[in-house]
Amino acid sequence: MTATKRREIVAYLERPEVAGLSLLGGDPFHPLNAADATALCALVRNRFGWDGERTIWAWTGYTFDELLEREHARMLLPMLDVLVDGPFILGERDLNLPFMGSRNQRVVDVQATFAGRRDGSLSVGEVVVLDEWMRAPEPPTVDA
């Protein structure tokens, strides 16, 4: 990805109807993609900061802890707000889950996970999962 393309994306994020950046398709943590994804996220953080004005989500087939073992991923992971982790498993497919394709995947609060590991409230292997996104929505009720 060129520096010009990164600037175009950040300019698009200036639009008030845009809530943030989503990194998916062509795993952003793949060794061939991680440097570009990291550079883009650094520009987004530099422009919008960390206060939630624009969130950064990423989808990956790796788990959170697998990413920590990969040098090229350790720079990108801390820049994210949310990580949907884990491989898509056809036998676990559930098209009713928001943000995930299969039940083995998780919606991880990246910043809370890092904070918990720093303060000792979380052990290695534990992550803060955003439970509200881990189940299918209840079907609407219809009054008779």
DSSP file (Angstrom, degrees, kcal/mol; ACC not computed):
  #  RESIDUE AA STRUCTURE BP1 BP2  ACC     N-H-->O    O-->H-N    N-H-->O    O-->H-N    TCO  KAPPA ALPHA  PHI   PSI    X-CA   Y-CA   Z-CA
    1    1 A M              0   0    0      0, 0.0     2,-0.1     0, 0.0    39,-0.0   0.000 360.0 360.0 360.0 134.2    0.0    0.0    0.0
    2    2 A T     >  -     0   0    0      1,-0.1     4,-2.1     4,-0.0     5,-0.1  -0.395 360.0-116.8 -81.7 160.0    1.4    3.4   -0.9
    3    3 A A  H  > S+     0   0    0      1,-0.2     4,-2.2     2,-0.2     5,-0.2   0.857 117.5  56.7 -61.5 -34.7    1.6    6.3    1.4
    4    4 A T  H  > S+     0   0    0      2,-0.2     4,-2.2     1,-0.2    -1,-0.2   0.921 106.2  48.6 -63.1 -44.1   -0.8    8.1   -0.9
    5    5 A K  H  > S+     0   0    0      2,-0.2     4,-2.2     1,-0.2    -2,-0.2   0.897 109.6  52.4 -64.3 -40.6   -3.4    5.4   -0.5
    6    6 A R  H  X S+     0   0    0     -4,-2.1     4,-2.3     1,-0.2    -1,-0.2   0.919 109.8  48.9 -60.8 -43.0   -3.0    5.5    3.3
    7    7 A R  H  X S+     0   0    0     -4,-2.2     4,-2.4     1,-0.2    -2,-0.2   0.881 108.8  53.5 -64.4 -37.7   -3.6    9.2    3.3
    8    8 A E  H  X S+     0   0    0     -4,-2.2     4,-2.1     2,-0.2    -1,-0.2   0.906 109.0  49.1 -62.3 -41.3   -6.7    8.7    1.2
    9    9 A I  H  X S+     0   0    0     -4,-2.2     4,-1.9     2,-0.2    -2,-0.2   0.929 111.2  48.6 -64.8 -44.9   -8.1    6.2    3.7
   10   10 A V  H  X S+     0   0    0     -4,-2.3     4,-0.5     1,-0.2    -1,-0.2   0.894 110.1  52.6 -62.9 -39.0   -7.4    8.6    6.6
   11   11 A A  H >< S+     0   0    0     -4,-2.4     3,-1.1     1,-0.2     4,-0.3   0.898 107.2  52.4 -63.1 -39.6   -9.1   11.4    4.7
   12   12 A Y  H >< S+     0   0    0     -4,-2.1     3,-1.7     1,-0.3    -1,-0.2   0.879 101.5  60.6 -62.1 -37.6  -12.1    9.2    4.1
   13   13 A L  H 3< S+     0   0    0     -4,-1.9    -1,-0.3     1,-0.3    -2,-0.2   0.653  88.3  74.2 -65.7 -14.7  -12.2    8.5    7.9
   14   14 A E  T << S+     0   0    0     -3,-1.1    -1,-0.3    -4,-0.5    -2,-0.2   0.725  71.2 106.1 -68.0 -21.6  -12.7   12.3    8.4
   15   15 A R  S X  S-     0   0    0     -3,-1.7     3,-1.7    -4,-0.3    -3,-0.0  -0.375  76.5-132.1 -63.8 135.3  -16.3   11.9    7.2
   16   16 A P  T 3  S+     0   0    0      0, 0.0    -1,-0.1     0, 0.0    -3,-0.0   0.759 102.9  57.8 -64.1 -25.3  -18.7   12.2   10.1
   17   17 A E  T 3  S+     0   0    0      2,-0.0     2,-0.6     0, 0.0    -2,-0.1   0.538  86.6  92.4 -82.6  -4.3  -20.7    9.1    9.2
   18   18 A V    <   -     0   0    0     -3,-1.7     3,-0.1    -6,-0.2     0, 0.0  -0.807  53.5-172.6 -94.6 122.7  -17.6    6.9    9.3
   19   19 A A        -     0   0    0     -2,-0.6    36,-1.8     1,-0.2     2,-0.3   0.700  55.3 -57.7 -88.9 -21.2  -17.1    5.3   12.7
   20   20 A G  E     -a   55   0A   0     34,-0.3     2,-0.4     2,-0.0    36,-0.2  -0.990  61.6 -56.6 170.6-165.0  -13.7    3.7   12.2
   21   21 A L  E     -a   56   0A   0     34,-2.8    36,-2.7    -2,-0.3     2,-0.5  -0.907  33.0-162.8-114.0 133.4  -11.4    1.4   10.3
   22   22 A S  E     -a   57   0A   0     -2,-0.4     2,-0.6    34,-0.2    36,-0.2  -0.976   3.8-160.5-117.1 127.5  -12.0   -2.3    9.7
   23   23 A L  E     +a   58   0A   0     34,-2.4    36,-2.4    -2,-0.5     2,-0.3  -0.927  37.1 124.1-108.9 112.4   -9.0   -4.5    8.6
   24   24 A L        +     0   0    0     -2,-0.6    36,-0.1     1,-0.3    -2,-0.1  -0.966  31.7  58.4-158.1 168.6  -10.2   -7.7    7.0
   25   25 A G  S    S+     0   0    0     -2,-0.3    -1,-0.3    34,-0.1    35,-0.0   0.838 105.0  38.1  68.8 109.4   -9.8   -9.8    3.8
   26   26 A G  S    S-     0   0    0     -3,-0.1     4,-0.1     3,-0.0    -2,-0.0   0.910 117.9 -96.3  72.8  79.6   -6.3  -10.7    3.1
   27   27 A D    >   -     0   0    0      1,-0.2     3,-1.9     2,-0.1     6,-0.2   0.085  28.5-143.2 -37.5 120.4   -5.4  -11.2    6.8
   28   28 A P  T 3  S+     0   0    0      0, 0.0     9,-0.3     0, 0.0    -1,-0.2   0.712  99.6  56.0 -62.6 -18.2   -3.9   -7.9    8.1
   29   29 A F  T 3  S+     0   0    0     30,-0.2    -2,-0.1     4,-0.1     5,-0.1   0.454  76.8 116.6 -94.3  -0.8   -1.5  -10.0   10.3
   30   30 A H  S X> S-     0   0    0     -3,-1.9     4,-2.3     1,-0.1     3,-2.1  -0.409  81.0-114.2 -61.9 143.2   -0.1  -12.0    7.4
   31   31 A P  T 34 S+     0   0    0      0, 0.0     4,-0.5     0, 0.0    -1,-0.1   0.805 117.0  52.1 -53.1 -31.1    3.6  -11.3    7.1
   32   32 A L  T 34 S+     0   0    0      1,-0.2     4,-0.2     2,-0.1    -2,-0.1   0.662 119.2  34.8 -78.9 -14.7    3.0   -9.7    3.7
   33   33 A N  T <> S+     0   0    0     -3,-2.1     4,-2.5    -6,-0.2     5,-0.2   0.657  94.4  83.1-109.8 -22.0    0.3   -7.4    5.0
   34   34 A A  H  X S+     0   0    0     -4,-2.3     4,-2.6     1,-0.2     5,-0.2   0.846  89.2  51.6 -61.4 -40.0    1.3   -6.5    8.6
   35   35 A A  H  > S+     0   0    0     -4,-0.5     4,-2.3     2,-0.2    -1,-0.2   0.928 113.7  44.2 -64.8 -43.9    3.7   -3.6    7.8
   36   36 A D  H  > S+     0   0    0      2,-0.2     4,-2.4     1,-0.2    -2,-0.2   0.917 114.6  49.0 -66.0 -42.6    1.2   -1.8    5.6
   37   37 A A  H  X S+     0   0    0     -4,-2.5     4,-2.6    -9,-0.3    -2,-0.2   0.896 111.8  50.0 -63.6 -39.2   -1.6   -2.4    8.1
   38   38 A T  H  X S+     0   0    0     -4,-2.6     4,-2.4    -5,-0.2    -2,-0.2   0.922 110.5  49.1 -64.9 -44.3    0.6   -1.1   10.9
   39   39 A A  H  X S+     0   0    0     -4,-2.3     4,-1.8     2,-0.2    -2,-0.2   0.906 112.5  48.5 -62.5 -41.6    1.5    2.0    9.0
   40   40 A L  H  X S+     0   0    0     -4,-2.4     4,-2.3     2,-0.2    -2,-0.2   0.940 112.0  47.9 -63.7 -47.2   -2.1    2.7    8.2
   41   41 A C  H  X S+     0   0    0     -4,-2.6     4,-2.9     1,-0.2     5,-0.2   0.867 108.2  55.7 -63.5 -35.9   -3.2    2.2   11.9
   42   42 A A  H  X S+     0   0    0     -4,-2.4     4,-2.5     2,-0.2    -1,-0.2   0.911 108.6  47.9 -63.0 -41.3   -0.4    4.5   13.0
   43   43 A L  H  X S+     0   0    0     -4,-1.8     4,-2.2     2,-0.2    -2,-0.2   0.915 112.1  49.6 -63.5 -42.6   -1.7    7.2   10.8
   44   44 A V  H  X S+     0   0    0     -4,-2.3     4,-3.1     2,-0.2     5,-0.4   0.934 113.4  45.7 -62.6 -46.3   -5.2    6.7   12.0
   45   45 A R  H  X S+     0   0    0     -4,-2.9     4,-2.2     1,-0.2    -1,-0.2   0.892 111.6  52.7 -64.5 -39.4   -4.1    6.8   15.7
   46   46 A N  H  < S+     0   0    0     -4,-2.5    -1,-0.2    -5,-0.2    -2,-0.2   0.898 118.0  37.2 -62.9 -39.9   -1.9    9.9   15.0
   47   47 A R  H  < S+     0   0    0     -4,-2.2    -2,-0.2    -5,-0.2    -1,-0.2   0.916 132.8  22.4 -78.4 -44.7   -4.9   11.7   13.4
   48   48 A F  H  < S-     0   0    0     -4,-3.1     3,-0.5     1,-0.2     5,-0.4   0.548  93.3-149.6-106.7 -10.3   -7.8   10.5   15.7
   49   49 A G     <  -     0   0    0     -4,-2.2    -1,-0.2    -5,-0.4     5,-0.2  -0.281  36.2 -67.5  74.3-159.6   -6.0    9.5   18.9
   50   50 A W  S    S+     0   0    0      1,-0.1    -1,-0.2    -4,-0.1    -5,-0.1   0.260  98.6 100.0-116.4   7.3   -7.1    6.8   21.3
   51   51 A D  S    S-     0   0    0     -3,-0.5    -1,-0.1     1,-0.1    -2,-0.1   0.347 100.4 -98.5 -86.5   8.9  -10.3    8.3   22.7
   52   52 A G  S    S+     0   0    0      2,-0.3     3,-0.3    -3,-0.2    -3,-0.1   0.519  85.0 128.9  91.5   4.1  -12.8    6.3   20.5
   53   53 A E  S    S+     0   0    0     -5,-0.4     2,-0.4     1,-0.3    -4,-0.1   0.907  90.8  10.4 -58.5 -39.9  -13.4    9.0   18.0
   54   54 A R  S    S-     0   0    0     -5,-0.2    -2,-0.3    -6,-0.2    -1,-0.3  -0.975  83.8-149.7-137.9 124.0  -12.5    6.3   15.4
   55   55 A T  E     -a   20   0A   0    -36,-1.8   -34,-2.8    -2,-0.4     2,-0.5  -0.570   4.3-142.6 -92.1 157.9  -12.2    2.7   16.3
   56   56 A I  E     +a   21   0A   0    -36,-0.2    25,-2.8    -2,-0.2    26,-1.8  -0.980  20.3 179.8-122.8 119.7  -10.0    0.2   14.7
   57   57 A W  E     -ab  22  82A   0    -36,-2.7   -34,-2.4    -2,-0.5     2,-0.3  -0.867   3.5-171.2-113.3 148.6  -11.2   -3.4   14.3
   58   58 A A  E     -ab  23  83A   0     24,-1.6    26,-3.0    -2,-0.3     2,-0.4  -0.994  12.1-150.7-139.9 149.3   -9.4   -6.3   12.7
   59   59 A W  E     + b   0  84A   0    -36,-2.4     2,-0.3    -2,-0.3   -30,-0.2  -0.952  25.1 166.0-116.3 137.8  -10.3   -9.9   11.7
   60   60 A T        -     0   0    0     24,-2.3    26,-0.1    -2,-0.4    -2,-0.0  -0.992  44.5-135.4-149.9 153.8   -7.7  -12.6   11.6
   61   61 A G  S    S+     0   0    0     -2,-0.3     2,-0.2    24,-0.2    24,-0.1   0.525  87.3  83.7 -84.0  -7.5   -7.5  -16.4   11.5
   62   62 A Y  S    S-     0   0    0     24,-0.3    24,-2.2     1,-0.1     2,-0.2  -0.542  82.0-117.9 -89.2 159.9   -4.9  -16.3   14.3
   63   63 A T     >  -     0   0    0     22,-0.2     4,-2.1    -2,-0.2     5,-0.2  -0.566  31.4-103.8 -89.7 164.4   -5.7  -16.2   18.0
   64   64 A F  H  > S+     0   0    0      1,-0.2     4,-1.5     2,-0.2    -1,-0.1   0.923 121.9  44.9 -51.6 -51.0   -4.6  -13.2   20.1
   65   65 A D  H  > S+     0   0    0      1,-0.2     4,-0.8     2,-0.2    -1,-0.2   0.821 108.0  57.0 -71.4 -29.7   -1.8  -15.2   21.7
   66   66 A E  H >4 S+     0   0    0      1,-0.2     3,-0.7     2,-0.2     4,-0.3   0.897 105.9  52.6 -62.6 -38.3   -0.6  -16.6   18.4
   67   67 A L  H >< S+     0   0    0     -4,-2.1     3,-1.6     1,-0.2     6,-0.3   0.877 101.5  58.7 -65.1 -37.0   -0.2  -13.0   17.2
   68   68 A L  H 3< S+     0   0    0     -4,-1.5    -1,-0.2     1,-0.3    -2,-0.2   0.753 102.1  56.1 -64.4 -22.2    1.9  -12.1   20.3
   69   69 A E  T << S+     0   0    0     -4,-0.8     2,-0.6    -3,-0.7    -1,-0.3   0.546  93.4  81.5 -84.1  -8.0    4.3  -14.8   19.2
   70   70 A R    X>  -     0   0    0     -3,-1.6     4,-1.4    -4,-0.3     3,-1.4  -0.881  68.2-153.7-106.8 115.8    4.8  -13.3   15.7
   71   71 A E  H 3> S+     0   0    0     -2,-0.6     4,-0.5     1,-0.3     3,-0.4   0.878  94.9  54.0 -55.6 -42.7    7.2  -10.4   15.6
   72   72 A H  H 34 S+     0   0    0      1,-0.2     4,-0.3     2,-0.1    -1,-0.3   0.714 111.5  47.0 -67.6 -18.9    5.5   -8.7   12.6
   73   73 A A  H <> S+     0   0    0     -3,-1.4     4,-2.4    -6,-0.3     3,-0.4   0.697  92.1  76.8 -93.7 -21.9    2.1   -8.8   14.4
   74   74 A R  H  < S+     0   0    0     -4,-1.4    -2,-0.1    -3,-0.4    -1,-0.1   0.714  94.6  51.1 -66.5 -19.8    3.3   -7.4   17.8
   75   75 A M  T  < S+     0   0    0     -4,-0.5    -1,-0.2    -3,-0.1     4,-0.2   0.834 114.7  41.5 -82.6 -34.1    3.5   -3.8   16.4
   76   76 A L  T >4 S+     0   0    0     -3,-0.4     3,-2.0    -4,-0.3     4,-0.4   0.903 101.7  66.9 -80.3 -43.7   -0.1   -3.9   14.9
   77   77 A L  G >< S+     0   0    0     -4,-2.4     3,-1.7     1,-0.3    -1,-0.1   0.856  95.8  54.1 -52.6 -46.5   -2.0   -5.6   17.7
   78   78 A P  G 3  S+     0   0    0      0, 0.0    -1,-0.3     0, 0.0    -2,-0.1   0.668 100.9  62.6 -66.1 -13.1   -1.6   -2.9   20.3
   79   79 A M  G <  S+     0   0    0     -3,-2.0    -2,-0.2    -4,-0.2     2,-0.2   0.576  89.0  92.7 -84.3  -9.0   -3.1   -0.3   17.9
   80   80 A L    <   -     0   0    0     -3,-1.7   -23,-0.2    -4,-0.4    31,-0.1  -0.490  54.7-164.0 -87.8 153.1   -6.4   -2.1   17.7
   81   81 A D  S    S+     0   0    0    -25,-2.8    29,-1.6     1,-0.3    30,-0.6   0.800  82.7  18.0 -91.2 -45.7   -9.6   -1.6   19.7
   82   82 A V  E     -bC  57 109A   0    -26,-1.8   -24,-1.6    27,-0.2     2,-0.4  -0.984  61.7-167.9-134.0 138.5  -11.2   -4.9   18.8
   83   83 A L  E     -bC  58 108A   0     25,-2.1    25,-3.2    -2,-0.4     2,-0.8  -0.994  10.7-156.8-125.3 124.7   -9.9   -8.1   17.3
   84   84 A V  E     -bC  59 107A   0    -26,-3.0   -24,-2.3    -2,-0.4     2,-0.2  -0.903  34.6-173.4 -95.7 111.1  -12.1  -10.9   15.9
   85   85 A D  E     + C   0 106A   0     21,-1.8    21,-1.6    -2,-0.8   -22,-0.2  -0.667  26.6  54.9-114.0 161.8   -9.7  -13.8   16.3
   86   86 A G  S    S-     0   0    0    -24,-2.2   -24,-0.3    -2,-0.2   -26,-0.2   0.090  78.3 -72.2 101.7 149.9   -9.6  -17.5   15.3
   87   87 A P        -     0   0    0      0, 0.0     2,-0.5     0, 0.0    17,-0.1  -0.369  47.9-107.0 -72.1 151.6   -9.9  -19.4   12.1
   88   88 A F        -     0   0    0     -2,-0.1     2,-0.5    16,-0.1     3,-0.1  -0.688  35.7-163.3 -73.9 127.0  -13.3  -19.9   10.4
   89   89 A I    >   -     0   0    0     -2,-0.5     3,-1.9     1,-0.1     4,-0.3  -0.965  13.6-150.8-118.1 116.9  -14.3  -23.5   11.0
   90   90 A L  G >  S+     0   0    0     -2,-0.5     3,-1.6     1,-0.3    -1,-0.1   0.867  96.8  56.0 -55.4 -41.6  -17.0  -24.7    8.6
   91   91 A G  G 3  S+     0   0    0      1,-0.3    -1,-0.3    -3,-0.1    -3,-0.0   0.672 111.1  45.7 -66.2 -16.2  -18.4  -27.2   11.2
   92   92 A E  G <  S+     0   0    0     -3,-1.9    11,-2.7     2,-0.0    -1,-0.3   0.255  83.2 142.6-105.8   8.1  -18.8  -24.3   13.7
   93   93 A R  B <   +E  102   0B   0     -3,-1.6     9,-0.3    -4,-0.3     2,-0.3  -0.221  19.3 170.3 -57.3 134.8  -20.4  -21.9   11.2
   94   94 A D    >   -     0   0    0      7,-2.3     3,-1.5     3,-0.1     6,-0.1  -0.802  16.5-170.8-147.7 101.1  -23.2  -19.7   12.6
   95   95 A L  T 3  S+     0   0    0     -2,-0.3     7,-0.1     1,-0.3    -2,-0.1   0.498  81.8  68.9 -75.4  -2.0  -24.4  -17.0   10.3
   96   96 A N  T 3  S+     0   0    0      5,-0.1    -1,-0.3     2,-0.1     5,-0.1   0.572  76.0 100.5 -89.1 -10.7  -26.5  -15.4   13.1
   97   97 A L  S <  S-     0   0    0     -3,-1.5     3,-0.4    39,-0.2     2,-0.3  -0.582  77.4-122.5 -77.2 131.8  -23.4  -14.3   15.1
   98   98 A P  S    S-     0   0    0      0, 0.0    -2,-0.1     0, 0.0     3,-0.1  -0.574  88.5  -3.7 -73.2 135.8  -22.5  -10.7   14.7
   99   99 A F  S    S+     0   0    0     -2,-0.3     2,-0.3     1,-0.1    35,-0.1   0.258 120.0  82.1  73.2 -10.9  -19.0  -10.0   13.4
  100  100 A M        -     0   0    0     -3,-0.4    -3,-0.2    33,-0.1    -1,-0.1  -0.860  57.3-159.0-124.1 157.5  -18.0  -13.7   13.3
  101  101 A G  S    S+     0   0    0     -2,-0.3    -7,-2.3     1,-0.2     2,-0.3   0.636  79.9  31.7-105.4 -21.1  -18.6  -16.6   10.9
  102  102 A S  B >  S-E   93   0B   0     -9,-0.3     3,-1.7   -16,-0.1    -9,-0.3  -0.978  77.6-117.8-141.0 154.1  -18.1  -19.5   13.3
  103  103 A R  T 3  S+     0   0    0    -11,-2.7   -10,-0.1    -2,-0.3   -15,-0.1   0.653 107.0  66.0 -66.1 -18.0  -18.7  -20.2   17.0
  104  104 A N  T 3  S+     0   0    0    -15,-0.2    -1,-0.3   -17,-0.1     2,-0.1   0.657  84.8  93.0 -77.8 -14.5  -15.0  -20.7   17.8
  105  105 A Q    <   -     0   0    0     -3,-1.7     2,-0.3   -19,-0.1   -19,-0.2  -0.387  63.1-150.8 -80.2 159.2  -14.2  -17.1   17.0
  106  106 A R  E     -C   85   0A   0    -21,-1.6   -21,-1.8    -2,-0.1     2,-0.7  -0.929  16.8-136.3-130.1 152.2  -14.0  -14.4   19.6
  107  107 A V  E     -C   84   0A   0     -2,-0.3    23,-3.1   -23,-0.2     2,-0.4  -0.930  36.2-163.5-106.2 105.8  -14.6  -10.6   19.7
  108  108 A V  E     -CD  83 129A   0    -25,-3.2   -25,-2.1    -2,-0.7     2,-1.1  -0.771  23.7-139.4-102.2 130.1  -11.7   -9.4   21.9
  109  109 A D  E  >  -C   82   0A   0     19,-3.1     4,-2.0    -2,-0.4    19,-0.4  -0.769  24.6-169.2 -81.0 100.2  -11.3   -6.1   23.6
  110  110 A V  H  > S+     0   0    0    -29,-1.6     4,-2.5    -2,-1.1     5,-0.2   0.917  78.6  47.9 -64.3 -47.3   -7.6   -5.6   22.8
  111  111 A Q  H  > S+     0   0    0    -30,-0.6     4,-2.3     1,-0.2    -1,-0.2   0.899 113.4  47.5 -65.6 -40.3   -7.0   -2.6   25.0
  112  112 A A  H  > S+     0   0    0    -31,-0.3     4,-2.5     2,-0.2    -1,-0.2   0.859 110.9  53.3 -67.5 -34.4   -8.7   -4.1   28.0
  113  113 A T  H  X S+     0   0    0     -4,-2.0     4,-2.1     2,-0.2    -2,-0.2   0.942 110.7  45.1 -65.9 -47.1   -6.8   -7.4   27.4
  114  114 A F  H  X S+     0   0    0     -4,-2.5     4,-2.1     1,-0.2    -2,-0.2   0.914 114.0  50.2 -62.4 -41.5   -3.4   -5.6   27.4
  115  115 A A  H  X S+     0   0    0     -4,-2.3     4,-2.3     1,-0.2     6,-0.2   0.915 110.5  50.0 -63.0 -42.5   -4.4   -3.6   30.5
  116  116 A G  H  X>S+     0   0    0     -4,-2.5     6,-1.9     1,-0.2     5,-1.1   0.862 111.0  48.3 -65.1 -36.1   -5.4   -6.7   32.3
  117  117 A R  H  <5S+     0   0    0     -4,-2.1     3,-0.2     4,-0.2    -1,-0.2   0.850 111.3  51.1 -72.6 -33.5   -2.2   -8.5   31.5
  118  118 A R  H  <5S+     0   0    0     -4,-2.1    -2,-0.2     1,-0.2    -1,-0.2   0.913 114.4  42.0 -68.0 -42.1   -0.2   -5.5   32.6
  119  119 A D  H  <5S-     0   0    0     -4,-2.3    -1,-0.2    -5,-0.2    -2,-0.2   0.487 113.5-115.9 -87.2  -0.8   -1.9   -5.2   36.0
  120  120 A G  T  <5S+     0   0    0     -4,-0.6    -3,-0.2    -3,-0.2    -4,-0.1   0.462  85.1 115.5  86.3   0.7   -1.9   -8.9   36.6
  121  121 A S  S   <S+     0   0    0     -5,-1.1     2,-0.4    -6,-0.2    -4,-0.2   0.672  76.6  47.8 -78.2 -14.4   -5.7   -9.4   36.5
  122  122 A L  S    S-     0   0    0     -6,-1.9    -2,-0.2    -7,-0.1     2,-0.2  -0.978  77.5-144.0-124.3 140.1   -5.4  -11.6   33.4
  123  123 A S    >   -     0   0    0     -2,-0.4     3,-2.3     1,-0.1     2,-0.1  -0.504  42.5 -76.4 -90.8 165.9   -3.0  -14.4   32.8
  124  124 A V  T 3  S+     0   0    0      1,-0.3    -1,-0.1    -2,-0.2     3,-0.1  -0.426 124.7  31.8 -57.8 135.1   -1.3  -15.3   29.5
  125  125 A G  T 3  S+     0   0    0      1,-0.4     2,-0.3    -2,-0.1    -1,-0.3   0.133  97.3 106.6  98.0 -19.7   -3.9  -17.0   27.4
  126  126 A E    <   +     0   0    0     -3,-2.3    -1,-0.4   -13,-0.1     2,-0.3  -0.727  44.8 179.6 -93.4 143.1   -6.8  -15.0   28.9
  127  127 A V        -     0   0    0     -2,-0.3     2,-0.8    -3,-0.1   -17,-0.1  -0.940  34.8-110.0-134.8 159.2   -8.5  -12.2   26.9
  128  128 A V        -     0   0    0    -19,-0.4   -19,-3.1    -2,-0.3     2,-0.4  -0.831  38.3-159.1 -90.2 113.0  -11.3   -9.8   27.6
  129  129 A V  B     -D  108   0A   0     -2,-0.8     2,-1.6   -21,-0.2   -21,-0.2  -0.777  20.1-128.7 -97.3 136.4  -14.2  -10.9   25.3
  130  130 A L    >   -     0   0    0    -23,-3.1     3,-2.3    -2,-0.4     4,-0.2  -0.657  27.5-170.0 -82.7  88.3  -16.9   -8.6   24.4
  131  131 A D  G >  S+     0   0    0     -2,-1.6     3,-2.0     1,-0.3     4,-0.2   0.787  76.2  67.4 -54.5 -34.3  -19.7  -10.9   25.4
  132  132 A E  G 3  S+     0   0    0      1,-0.3    -1,-0.3     2,-0.1     3,-0.3   0.719 105.0  44.6 -63.7 -17.7  -22.5   -8.8   23.9
  133  133 A W  G <  S+     0   0    0     -3,-2.3    -1,-0.3   -26,-0.1    -2,-0.2   0.347  95.7  79.2-103.2   4.8  -21.1   -9.6   20.4
  134  134 A M  S <  S+     0   0    0     -3,-2.0     2,-0.3    -4,-0.2    -1,-0.1   0.374  89.4  52.0 -97.0   4.8  -20.6  -13.3   21.1
  135  135 A R  S    S-     0   0    0     -3,-0.3     3,-0.1    -4,-0.2   -32,-0.0  -0.962  88.4 -96.9-140.0 157.0  -24.1  -14.5   20.6
  136  136 A A        -     0   0    0     -2,-0.3   -39,-0.2   -39,-0.1    -2,-0.1  -0.412  50.0-101.6 -69.1 145.7  -26.8  -14.2   18.1
  137  137 A P        -     0   0    0      0, 0.0    -1,-0.1     0, 0.0    -4,-0.0  -0.323  39.4-101.6 -66.2 150.8  -29.4  -11.5   18.7
  138  138 A E        -     0   0    0      1,-0.1     3,-0.1    -3,-0.1    -3,-0.0  -0.491  41.5-108.4 -69.1 139.6  -32.8  -12.5   20.1
  139  139 A P        -     0   0    0      0, 0.0    -1,-0.1     0, 0.0     2,-0.0  -0.408  42.4 -97.5 -67.1 148.6  -35.5  -12.6   17.5
  140  140 A P        -     0   0    0      0, 0.0     2,-0.3     0, 0.0     0, 0.0  -0.343  35.5-126.1 -66.6 145.9  -38.0   -9.8   17.8
  141  141 A T        -     0   0    0     -3,-0.1     2,-0.5    -2,-0.0    -3,-0.0  -0.706  16.7-147.6 -91.6 146.3  -41.2  -10.5   19.6
  142  142 A V        -     0   0    0     -2,-0.3     2,-0.3     2,-0.0     0, 0.0  -0.960  11.8-133.2-117.4 122.4  -44.4   -9.8   17.8
  143  143 A D              0   0    0     -2,-0.5    -2,-0.0     1,-0.1     0, 0.0  -0.550 360.0 360.0 -73.1 134.3  -47.4   -8.8   19.9
  144  144 A A              0   0    0     -2,-0.3    -1,-0.1     0, 0.0    -2,-0.0   0.470 360.0 360.0 -83.4 360.0  -50.5  -10.7   18.9
